[in-house]
């Protein structure tokens, strides 16, 4: 089992972002074991390393059209 980067308290906005990203990835069957938070200032989300199969699944999921309830963000290249 790969050790995950520790997550901050649940009150931290970065924690909410990490958990939301983890849930969105899980909806596509994708797990990034090292997904976590960098404790610097400003806080950064750590995406970490993954194997080729996970990278391929991530690329395929990102290549799908946006969900109707979540249109592409302005300025995105979608």
C-alpha positions as CSV (number, residue, x, y, z in Angstrom):
1,X,0.0,0.0,0.0
2,X,1.3,3.4,-0.9
3,X,1.3,6.0,1.8
4,X,-0.9,9.0,1.1
5,X,0.1,12.6,1.7
6,X,-1.5,13.7,4.9
7,X,-4.6,15.8,4.5
8,X,-5.3,19.0,6.5
9,X,-8.2,19.5,8.8
10,X,-11.7,19.3,7.3
11,X,-12.1,23.1,7.7
12,X,-9.4,23.7,5.2
13,X,-10.6,24.6,1.7
14,X,-7.8,22.7,0.1
15,X,-9.0,19.6,1.9
16,X,-12.4,20.1,0.3
17,X,-10.8,20.5,-3.1
18,X,-8.7,17.3,-2.7
19,X,-11.7,15.3,-1.5
20,X,-13.8,16.6,-4.4
21,X,-11.1,15.7,-6.9
22,X,-10.7,12.3,-5.3
23,X,-14.5,11.7,-5.7
24,X,-14.5,12.9,-9.3
25,X,-11.7,10.6,-10.2
26,X,-13.3,7.7,-8.4
27,X,-16.5,8.3,-10.5
28,X,-14.3,7.3,-13.4
29,X,-12.6,4.4,-11.6
30,X,-9.4,6.4,-11.2
31,X,-7.3,6.5,-8.0
32,X,-4.3,8.7,-7.5
33,X,-2.7,7.2,-4.3
34,X,-0.5,10.2,-3.6
35,X,-3.3,12.8,-4.1
36,X,-3.0,15.2,-1.2
37,X,-2.0,18.7,-0.1
38,X,1.3,20.5,0.0
39,X,1.6,22.4,3.3
40,X,3.4,25.4,1.8
41,X,1.9,28.9,1.4
42,X,-0.2,29.1,-0.7
43,X,-1.3,25.4,-0.4
44,X,-1.0,23.3,-3.5
45,X,-2.8,20.1,-4.4
46,X,-0.4,17.3,-5.0
47,X,-1.4,15.0,-7.9
48,X,1.7,12.8,-7.5
49,X,2.8,9.9,-9.6
50,X,0.8,7.2,-11.3
51,X,1.3,4.2,-13.5
52,X,0.7,4.1,-17.2
53,X,-2.8,2.6,-16.9
54,X,-3.9,5.3,-14.5
55,X,-2.5,8.0,-16.7
56,X,-4.3,6.5,-19.7
57,X,-7.6,6.4,-17.8
58,X,-7.1,9.9,-16.6
59,X,-6.5,11.1,-20.2
60,X,-9.5,9.3,-21.5
61,X,-11.7,10.8,-18.7
62,X,-10.5,14.3,-19.4
63,X,-11.1,13.7,-23.1
64,X,-14.8,13.2,-22.5
65,X,-17.2,16.1,-23.1
66,X,-18.1,18.1,-19.9
67,X,-21.1,16.8,-17.9
68,X,-24.2,18.8,-18.8
69,X,-24.6,20.1,-15.2
70,X,-21.0,21.3,-15.3
71,X,-20.2,23.2,-18.4
72,X,-16.6,24.0,-19.4
73,X,-15.1,26.9,-17.4
74,X,-14.6,30.1,-19.3
75,X,-11.1,30.2,-20.7
76,X,-10.7,26.4,-20.7
77,X,-9.6,24.7,-23.9
78,X,-12.4,22.2,-23.8
